[in-house]
């Protein structure tokens, strides 16, 4: 069974309140033994810290999500700085821009995004980026900031937009939407893209694959995404799994994080 990394799963979400341990166990049984858990607001940071500290293979990311704009305050950016220093974060995230929701103040989103990109740059941490309806501006902002690495989660852009992100060294987070036959553009990109920029994700509890349409998503179902991606690329599941696992471990520095958990340090 190939070992897999779920590069984006909201395991702290209330949707898992009654059976979180069982969800994690099912993921492990399916071979998904490593999961990145991104935050959405300051209130989620403590519970993600506790969750990841208590489960092998779970790694936290801390950030301020643009869709939760009303829950953010300027002092949360200062607080985030401390959390990134003190809590073994593997990334700054989930951050970004969301222009799909008209009620979300765009200038305020831009301010939070830019501030968090600076924190990531200062700490040499990757970023986990949300870019719904705002991919062009997100890409321009990443290019203007410079010196960043990361992943654009739930990528849904064009071939040209994908190439612009690869040119910046950014990965594409691919999940359940690629399993839908109507997603022809996304499936074409995934079939042809350089595999070194590919990450798989569940985004659970959201974005289930086509065979679980309308259901709560789980990290175990990254296996379904793997099967679809391997078939689209004409490659074996084992090859794709090995490649995306290598990508994720390198991007998020997971080897270093696991070593530090032993109480030692790497030179």
N, C-alpha and C positions, 0 to 999 in steps of 0.2 A: 504494500500500500504506500503510495507516494506521500511524503510529508508536505504539508501546505501551510502557508501563512495567510491568514485573513488580515489584510492591511487596513481594514476599516470596519469596526463593529462596535455598536453602542450597547455594550453588555450591561451598562449601568442603568439602562432605560427601564422605566416602570413596567414595560411589557414583559420583562423577565423576572418580575418581583417574586412570583410564586414558584418558579422552577429553574432559576438561574444555574444551580449546580448541575441539574440534569441537562440543560442546554450545553454547558461546557463539556460535560461527559460525552454527549453525543458528538460534539465537534472532535474531541480527541479520538473517539472510536472511528470517526470517518477519516482520520489522518490530519485534521486541522489542529495542530498542536501548538501553534503560535498565533496570537491575536493582538492587534494594535487597537487600543480603546481610546478614541479621541473624545475630548470634552466639548461642551457647547456653551457653558457659562461658568461663572465663578462658583456657583452653588454646586456644580457637578464635580469640581476638582477633588474635594475630600473623599467623596464616595468612590471615585475612580482610583484614587491613591490606595484606599483600603482594599478595594476589589483586587487590584493588581498585586498588592503586597501579599495577599492571601492565596494566590493561585499561580502555580508555575506556568510559564509560557504566556502570561498576560503582561502587556507593556503599556504604560500610560502616555497620552499626549494631552497637553493642557493648552487651552486657547479660548477665544471668544467668537462664537459662530455668528455670522451676520443675520441669520433668521431670528436670533434671540436678542435683537438689538435693544428692545425695551427693558431687558433684564441687566444690561451692562451699565456701568458707571465709569467715568474717567479713572477713578482710583483703582479699578480692577486691572488696568494695564500695569500700574505699579506693583500691585499684588502678584500679578502673573510673573513678573520678573523674579520674585522670590521663589515662587513655585517651580519655575524652571531651574533655578539653582539648587533647590533642596530636595526634589522628589523624583529624581531618576527618570525624567521625561525623555522619551526617544524622539519627540517632535513637538513643534508648536502647531496645535490644531484642535479643533477644526476652525479654520479662519477663512476669510475670503470676502466675496461680494455676491449678493443675490439681488438682481434687478428684475426677477420674475414677479416678486411681490411689490406692488406699486406703493404700498403704505410704508415701506422701509426707507428711511431717509438715506439717500445715496451718499451725500457728503459725510454724514456721520459714519456710515459704513467704511468709506474710504479712510477716514481718520483712524478707526480701529485697525483696519487692515494694515495700513502703513506702519503704525506703531508696533504691531506684532511682528511684521517682517523685520523691523529693526532689531527687536529682541532676538529673533532667530539668527540674524546675521551676526550679532554680537557674540552669541553662544555657539555658533557654527552648528546649529540644529536644523534638520530638514523641516519643511512645512507641509501640512496636510490642508489642501486648498479646496474650498467650495466655490464654484464659479457658475451657478445657474443663471442663465440669461446675461452673463457678464464676462464671457470668456475672453473677448478681445481686450477689454480693459484690464482684466486680471493678468493676461500675458504681458501687456505693456508695462504694468506695474512691476511684475517680476523682473522684466528686462531692465527697467529703469533702476530698480533697487540693486540688482547685481549681486553676485556672490552667494546665491541661494541654491539649494537643492530641495527636492520634494516630490510630491505627487498631486496631480489634479484629480481629485476624487470624483467618481461617477462621470467620467468624461463622456461628452455627447456632441462634440464639435465636428468640424470638417477635417478632411485630410490635410489641408493647408494649416489649420490651427494645430493639429497634432504635430506636424513637422516643426512648427515654431516652438512648441514646448520641448520637443526632443533637442532642438538646437540650443535650448537653455539648460539641457541636462535633466529635464523633468520627466517623471514617469506618468503614465496614464493608469488610473484606477478603474478596473473593468469588473462589473458585477452582473447581477441578474438581467438587466436590460439587454445584454448581448444575446441572451438565449431566445429572445422573441424574433421570429422570422421577419417581422415588419421592420426591424432595426437594420435595414440593409446597409446604410452608410457606416454605422458602427461596426457591423460584422466585416465589412470590406477592410476597414482600417485595421481591425484586430488580426485579420488573416494575413496582412501584408507588413505590419509594423515590425521594426527591429525588436526582437524579444527582450533585449536588455533594458527596454523602457516599459515593460509590462508588469503590472501588479494586479493581483486578483483580490476582490473584496466582496463582503456580503452586504454591508451597510445595514445589517440587521438592527432592529426589527423591520426595516423598510426594504423595498426593492427586491421582492422574491423573484426567483427564476420562473420561466414559463410554466413549468409543471406544478408549481405551487402558487399560481396566480391567486391573489386575494387573501393569502394566508400570512401569518406572522413569519417573517424570515428568521433564519438561524445561521450561525457560522458554519455548521456542518454542510450547508448547501453550497458552499464554495466549490465542493466537488462537482456539482452540476455545472457550474461556470467553467471549471477546468475541462470537463468533457466537451463542452461546446467549443471552447477556444481551441483545444487540441484538434477537434474535427475540422474547424474552419481553417486552421493552419496546415492541416495534413501532417501533423506531427504526433508522436506518442504522448499520452498523458504523463508518463514518467519524465519525458524530456521537458515538457512545459512546466511541470511541477518543480523539477530541479532548477530550472532557469528562474522562475518567479520567486522561489525561495531564496536563491542566491541574491537576486535583486533586492528583496525586502531586507534581508539580513545586512547587506551592505549599506543600503540607504539609511536604515534606522540604527545602525551600529549595534545590532543585537548580540553579536559575539562579545563585544566589550561590556554590554549591560549584564549579560549572564555571568561573565567573569567577575564583575564587580559585586554581584549578588553573593558571591562566595566570601566577600569581605576582603578580597585582594584587589590589586590594581594592575593595569597593564602599563608598561612603559610606552 
